[in-house]
Amino acid sequence: MAEVLTGGMSARVPTSPEAFRQAAALHDAGKFAEAEQVLRDAVARDPNNSDLRNARGVMFAAMNRHLDALWCYRDAIACAPLGAGIWTNIGNTLTRLKHLKSAIAAHRRAIELAKTDDGLLWQNLGTSLAEAGQHGEAVLAFSRAIEIDPNRHMAKWDRGRSYLYLGNYRQAWPDYEVRRITGQLPAKKLPGEPWAGQSYAGKRLVLVVEQGFGDTLWVARYLPRVKALGGELVMECQKELIPLIEQMGVADRLIPRDHALPEADYYCYLCSLPGLFTHDFASIPPAPFIHAPRDRMAKFKPLLDEAQGRIKVGIVWSGSVTFKRNQERAQPLLRFFQGFALPGVQLYSLQKGPREGELHALPRGGPIIDLSPHIADFADTAAAIAGLDLVIMTDSAVAHLAGAMSKPVWVLLGHVAHWLWLMERTDSPWYPSLRLFRPRAEGDWDYVFDSASVELMALAKLL
């Protein structure tokens, strides 16, 4: 979503145009707080100036102070009820505040009021529709934005994501490729020409890593198909995944991420592989396609034996804290205890990273055995999962790992889940061993944990 800085200042207050220009320059320099101060003073002198009030809202939005932004935009619309740019800013802020019905109404009002058909307004509407899970309507809005302005590449990206939520892979993947020109991929010198799925016999192909651990695990299923088409297959990979991908025995060489890539005839981004091979659910390569290294399993056996016949359940309560939407997926460890620390169940922690601290803060003798000191990479995680009966977790890379191993995994989802999990389904065509637990509405985590808890009670034969 993009905010609109309206212009056209009133000449009745001589200082207002100057203040607006000064604030715009500060905004472009990333000095949002200073810009807001300039506008605050200007609004005090010229309280009926909608452009100043709107611009002040833009500064608050840039500082993620969305409620303050909303007050400014509403004050601006009171001064200028027909301001299309102000209405779309209201829609953007309401979207961030999760008032999605109101956001959609605001964006539709902006489109009605606009003097010309503006691609940005349609794109903002599409974003709110997608956030509300109305992906069919979102596709129409994004398509209109692209029709008005074919260079609106992020609208194409967003349309692709909506197609993915709908499971319309044939139309989704071409839009998904627009990430190559939007700046979403890490800048690096790539060897050779882009690969489009043709035979590369007698030549070298480099697969380039681009996103998170889960994405690499998800597309690892395509490696045998890629290798079958040619000569030497070189894969760039996160170092934490190298032993696990090496265990597959497909790639001829694995190169740690951000190391120099070798000369090659072709290159292909890893997340472009599904677009080359999967156009519908029937063409998804099946699991399992990843197996735990046997030499890693022995160190976990004494800890797993402590279950003494109880169901062994691994838990993960947070993904990477650097992922910008992790806070919408992660949940406190105590929720897992409330739902899953049951008679006949032994919990094991697979959590890595800063959120391990929640486990260390517990009194000694809590209802869980911590496996994290024995986990150095994803091959270790796979070895631990191999000895478990079930994994219960919020959405993160470990879900892809367990699913790739065909181990039972229950994924607890927030209201806006990843597109891979589609819409309203409790299963996944990508991972048949995976089960999804969804909320009824935004923030409905109690229902999600309760639904999984009663299923675990039945599995433990407590009911």
C-alpha positions in Angstrom: 0.0 0.0 0.0 1.2 3.5 -0.8 0.1 6.7 0.9 -0.8 9.8 -1.1 0.7 13.2 -0.3 -1.9 15.6 -1.7 -0.8 19.1 -2.9 -2.4 22.3 -4.1 -2.0 24.5 -1.0 -4.2 27.4 -0.1 -2.7 30.8 -0.6 -4.7 32.3 2.3 -2.0 31.1 4.8 1.4 32.0 3.3 3.3 29.7 5.5 1.4 26.5 4.6 2.9 25.8 1.2 6.3 26.3 2.5 5.6 23.9 5.5 4.3 21.3 3.1 7.3 21.4 0.9 9.7 21.3 3.9 7.8 18.3 5.3 7.9 16.5 1.9 11.7 17.0 1.8 12.1 15.6 5.3 9.8 12.7 4.4 12.0 11.9 1.4 15.1 12.0 3.7 13.5 9.5 6.1 13.1 12.2 8.9 9.5 11.4 9.6 9.4 12.8 13.2 10.8 16.1 12.1 8.4 16.3 9.3 5.5 15.6 11.6 6.6 18.4 13.9 6.7 20.9 11.0 3.2 19.8 10.0 1.9 19.9 13.5 2.9 23.6 13.8 1.5 24.3 10.4 -1.9 22.7 11.2 -2.1 24.8 14.4 -1.8 27.9 12.2 -4.0 26.7 9.4 -6.5 24.2 10.9 -8.8 23.9 7.9 -6.0 22.8 5.5 -6.8 19.2 4.6 -3.4 18.8 2.8 -1.5 19.6 5.9 -3.6 17.2 8.0 -3.3 14.5 5.4 0.5 14.9 5.1 0.8 14.7 8.9 -1.1 11.4 8.8 1.4 10.1 6.2 4.3 10.9 8.6 2.6 9.0 11.4 2.0 6.1 9.0 5.7 6.1 8.1 6.5 5.8 11.8 4.0 2.9 12.2 1.8 5.0 14.4 -1.3 4.0 12.6 -3.9 5.2 15.1 -2.4 8.6 15.1 -2.4 8.6 11.3 -6.1 7.6 11.3 -7.0 10.7 13.4 -5.1 12.9 11.0 -6.8 11.5 7.9 -10.3 11.7 9.5 -9.6 15.3 10.4 -8.5 15.9 6.8 -11.6 14.3 5.3 -13.7 16.5 7.6 -12.1 19.5 5.9 -12.2 18.0 2.4 -14.8 15.2 2.1 -14.2 14.7 -1.6 -10.4 14.1 -1.3 -9.7 10.8 -3.1 -6.1 10.7 -1.9 -7.2 11.1 1.7 -9.8 8.3 1.4 -7.2 5.8 0.1 -4.9 6.8 2.9 -7.7 6.1 5.4 -8.2 2.7 3.7 -4.5 1.9 4.0 -4.4 2.7 7.7 -7.6 0.8 8.5 -6.0 -2.2 6.7 -3.0 -2.0 9.0 -5.4 -1.7 12.0 -7.3 -4.8 10.7 -10.5 -2.9 10.2 -10.8 -4.5 6.8 -14.5 -3.9 5.9 -14.1 -0.2 6.6 -10.8 -0.2 4.7 -12.4 -1.7 1.6 -15.3 0.8 1.8 -12.8 3.7 2.1 -10.8 2.6 -1.0 -14.0 2.2 -3.0 -15.0 5.7 -2.0 -11.6 6.9 -3.2 -12.1 5.3 -6.6 -15.5 6.9 -6.9 -14.2 10.3 -6.1 -11.0 10.2 -8.3 -11.1 12.5 -11.3 -9.1 10.0 -13.4 -8.8 6.2 -13.2 -5.8 5.8 -10.9 -3.9 2.5 -10.8 -2.6 3.2 -7.3 -6.2 3.5 -5.9 -7.1 0.1 -7.5 -3.9 -1.5 -6.2 -4.6 -0.2 -2.6 -8.1 -1.6 -2.9 -6.7 -5.0 -4.0 -4.3 -5.0 -1.0 -7.2 -4.5 1.4 -9.3 -7.2 -0.3 -6.4 -9.6 -0.2 -5.8 -8.9 3.5 -9.5 -9.7 4.1 -9.1 -13.0 2.3 -11.3 -11.9 -0.7 -8.7 -13.0 -3.2 -11.1 -13.3 -6.2 -12.1 -9.7 -5.9 -8.5 -8.8 -5.2 -7.4 -10.3 -8.5 -9.9 -8.1 -10.3 -8.7 -5.0 -8.5 -5.0 -5.7 -9.2 -5.8 -6.5 -12.8 -7.5 -3.1 -13.2 -4.5 -1.4 -11.7 -2.2 -3.2 -14.2 -4.5 -2.4 -17.1 -4.3 1.3 -16.2 -0.6 1.2 -15.6 1.3 -1.8 -16.9 4.4 -0.7 -15.1 2.7 -1.2 -11.7 4.8 -4.3 -11.0 4.0 -4.7 -7.3 0.3 -5.0 -8.3 1.3 -7.9 -10.5 3.2 -9.4 -7.6 0.2 -9.0 -5.3 -2.1 -10.4 -8.0 0.2 -13.5 -8.3 -0.1 -14.0 -4.5 -3.9 -13.9 -4.7 -3.9 -16.4 -7.5 -1.6 -18.6 -5.3 -4.1 -18.4 -2.4 -6.8 -19.5 -4.8 -4.6 -22.4 -6.0 -4.7 -21.1 -9.6 -1.0 -21.9 -10.2 -1.1 -21.7 -14.0 -1.9 -18.0 -13.8 0.0 -17.3 -10.6 3.5 -18.2 -11.5 4.0 -15.7 -14.4 3.0 -12.9 -12.0 5.3 -14.4 -9.3 8.3 -14.0 -11.6 7.9 -10.2 -11.4 9.9 -10.3 -8.2 13.0 -10.4 -10.5 12.4 -6.7 -11.4 10.8 -5.3 -8.3 14.0 -5.3 -6.1 12.6 -8.1 -3.9 15.6 -10.4 -4.7 19.1 -9.9 -3.4 21.3 -8.0 -5.8 24.1 -10.2 -7.1 25.9 -11.1 -10.3 24.4 -14.2 -11.8 26.2 -16.5 -14.2 25.0 -17.4 -17.6 21.4 -17.0 -19.0 18.1 -17.6 -17.2 17.0 -21.2 -17.4 13.5 -22.0 -18.6 13.3 -25.7 -17.9 14.9 -27.0 -21.0 17.6 -29.7 -21.2 21.0 -28.6 -20.2 22.9 -31.8 -21.0 26.7 -31.2 -21.0 26.2 -27.8 -19.4 26.2 -26.3 -15.9 23.1 -24.9 -14.2 23.3 -22.9 -10.9 20.2 -22.7 -8.7 20.2 -19.5 -6.7 18.8 -19.2 -3.2 16.5 -16.2 -2.6 14.2 -16.5 0.4 14.0 -18.3 3.8 14.8 -21.8 5.1 11.2 -22.9 4.5 11.2 -21.8 0.9 14.4 -23.8 0.2 12.9 -26.9 1.9 9.7 -26.5 0.0 11.4 -26.4 -3.5 13.9 -29.2 -2.7 11.3 -31.6 -4.1 12.2 -30.4 -7.6 15.9 -31.1 -7.4 15.6 -34.7 -8.9 13.6 -33.3 -11.8 16.0 -30.5 -12.5 19.0 -32.9 -12.3 17.3 -35.3 -14.8 17.3 -32.6 -17.4 21.0 -32.1 -17.7 24.6 -32.0 -16.8 26.2 -30.4 -13.7 23.8 -29.1 -11.1 25.2 -26.5 -8.7 23.0 -25.2 -5.9 23.5 -22.2 -3.6 22.1 -23.0 -0.2 21.9 -21.6 3.3 24.7 -23.2 5.3 22.3 -24.5 8.0 20.6 -26.6 5.3 23.6 -27.9 3.4 24.0 -31.2 5.3 20.3 -32.0 4.8 20.3 -31.1 1.1 23.6 -33.0 0.6 21.8 -36.0 2.1 19.4 -36.0 -0.9 22.4 -36.9 -3.1 21.1 -34.9 -6.1 23.1 -31.7 -6.5 26.7 -32.1 -7.8 27.9 -29.1 -5.7 26.4 -27.1 -2.8 27.7 -23.5 -2.3 27.0 -21.6 0.9 24.8 -18.6 0.5 26.6 -15.4 -0.4 29.8 -17.2 -1.5 31.0 -16.5 -5.0 29.0 -18.4 -7.6 30.9 -20.4 -10.3 30.7 -19.6 -14.0 27.8 -21.4 -15.6 25.7 -21.7 -18.7 22.4 -21.1 -16.9 21.0 -19.9 -13.6 17.5 -20.2 -12.0 16.1 -18.9 -8.8 15.0 -21.7 -6.5 11.5 -20.3 -6.1 11.1 -20.2 -9.9 11.2 -24.0 -10.0 7.5 -24.6 -9.1 6.5 -22.4 -12.0 8.4 -24.7 -14.4 7.0 -28.0 -13.1 3.7 -27.4 -11.2 0.6 -26.0 -12.9 -2.0 -27.7 -10.7 -2.3 -29.8 -7.6 -1.8 -33.1 -9.5 1.7 -32.1 -10.7 3.1 -31.4 -7.2 6.0 -33.8 -6.6 5.1 -36.1 -3.7 6.7 -36.4 -0.2 8.8 -37.7 1.3 11.7 -36.2 -0.4 13.9 -35.4 2.6 15.3 -38.0 5.0 17.2 -37.5 8.3 20.9 -38.5 8.3 21.1 -41.8 10.2 24.3 -40.8 11.9 22.6 -37.8 13.6 19.8 -39.9 15.2 21.8 -41.6 18.0 22.3 -38.5 20.1 18.6 -38.0 20.5 17.7 -41.6 21.5 18.4 -41.2 25.3 16.2 -38.1 25.4 13.4 -39.7 23.3 13.5 -42.8 25.5 12.5 -40.6 28.5 9.0 -40.6 27.1 8.6 -44.1 28.4 5.7 -45.0 26.1 4.0 -41.6 26.0 3.3 -39.8 22.7 6.4 -37.9 21.7 5.3 -34.4 20.6 7.8 -31.8 19.3 6.8 -28.1 19.5 7.9 -24.9 17.9 6.3 -21.6 18.9 8.1 -19.1 16.7 9.8 -18.7 13.3 12.6 -16.3 12.5 12.2 -13.1 14.5 13.7 -11.2 11.4 10.6 -12.2 9.3 8.5 -9.0 9.4 5.2 -10.9 9.9 6.5 -13.4 12.5 4.6 -11.6 15.3 1.4 -12.6 13.5 2.4 -16.2 13.5 4.4 -16.8 16.7 2.7 -17.6 20.0 3.8 -17.7 23.7 5.2 -21.0 24.9 2.7 -21.1 27.7 -0.1 -21.5 25.2 1.5 -24.7 24.1 1.7 -25.9 27.7 -2.0 -25.1 28.3 -3.1 -27.0 25.2 -0.7 -29.9 24.9 0.9 -30.7 28.3 -1.4 -33.7 28.8 -1.2 -37.1 30.5 0.2 -39.6 28.1 2.1 -36.9 26.2 5.8 -35.9 26.4 6.6 -32.6 24.9 10.0 -31.8 23.3 11.2 -28.4 22.3 12.6 -28.0 18.8 12.7 -24.2 19.1 15.8 -22.3 18.0 16.7 -18.7 18.1 15.9 -15.8 20.5 12.5 -17.3 21.5 14.3 -20.2 23.2 14.5 -17.7 26.2 10.9 -18.4 27.1 11.9 -22.0 27.8 14.9 -21.1 29.8 12.8 -18.8 31.9 10.7 -21.7 33.2 11.2 -23.3 36.6 13.2 -26.5 36.5 11.2 -29.6 35.9 8.7 -28.1 33.5 6.6 -30.5 31.3 9.1 -30.4 28.4 12.5 -31.8 27.3 14.7 -29.3 25.5 16.3 -30.7 22.4 17.8 -27.4 21.2 21.3 -27.8 22.8 21.7 -30.8 20.5 20.5 -29.0 17.3 23.1 -27.2 15.3 21.4 -27.3 11.9 18.4 -28.6 10.1 19.9 -32.1 9.7 19.9 -32.3 13.5 16.3 -31.1 13.5 15.4 -33.7 11.0 17.0 -36.4 13.1 15.0 -35.3 16.1 11.8 -35.2 14.2 12.5 -38.7 12.9 12.1 -40.0 16.5 9.0 -38.1 17.3 5.4 -39.1 16.8 4.1 -35.7 16.0 5.1 -32.0 15.7 2.8 -29.2 16.7 3.9 -25.7 15.8 3.1 -22.3 14.5 4.0 -21.6 10.9 7.8 -21.7 10.2 10.4 -23.7 8.3 10.2 -26.7 10.6 6.7 -27.4 9.2 8.2 -27.7 5.7 10.8 -30.0 7.1 8.4 -32.3 8.9 6.1 -32.3 5.8 9.0 -33.1 3.5 9.8 -36.1 5.7 6.1 -37.2 5.7 6.0 -36.9 9.5 2.7 -35.9 11.1 2.8 -32.1 11.7 0.0 -29.9 13.0 0.4 -26.3 12.0 -1.4 -23.6 14.0 -2.3 -20.7 11.8 -3.2 -17.1 12.3 -6.0 -15.4 10.4 -3.8 -14.3 7.4 -1.8 -17.4 6.7 0.9 -18.0 4.0 -0.5 -18.6 0.5 0.9 -22.1 0.4 -1.8 -23.2 2.9 -4.5 -22.0 0.5 -8.0 -21.0 1.7 -10.1 -22.7 4.4 -8.4 -26.1 3.9 -7.3 -28.3 6.8 -5.0 -30.3 4.7 -2.2 -29.4 2.2 -1.6 -30.8 -1.3 2.0 -30.0 -0.8 2.5 -32.1 2.4 -0.1 -34.9 2.9 1.1 -35.5 6.4 0.4 -32.0 7.5 -2.8 -30.8 9.2 -3.9 -27.1 9.5 -5.7 -25.6 12.4 -7.3 -22.2 11.5 -9.0 -19.5 13.5 -12.5 -18.3 13.0 -11.4 -14.6 12.9 -8.5 -12.3 13.5 -6.8 -13.0 16.9 -8.8 -16.1 17.6 -5.8 -18.1 18.9 -7.7 -19.6 21.8 -9.9 -21.5 19.3 -6.9 -22.7 17.3 -5.2 -24.1 20.4 -8.4 -25.5 21.8 -9.1 -27.3 18.5 -5.7 -28.9 18.4 -5.8 -29.7 22.1 -8.9 -31.8 21.9 -7.5 -33.7 18.9 -4.3 -34.4 20.9 -6.5 -35.6 23.8 -8.2 -38.0 21.5 -4.8 -39.2 20.1 -3.6 -39.8 23.6 -6.7 -41.8 24.3 -7.8 -39.5 27.1 -11.4 -39.2 25.6 
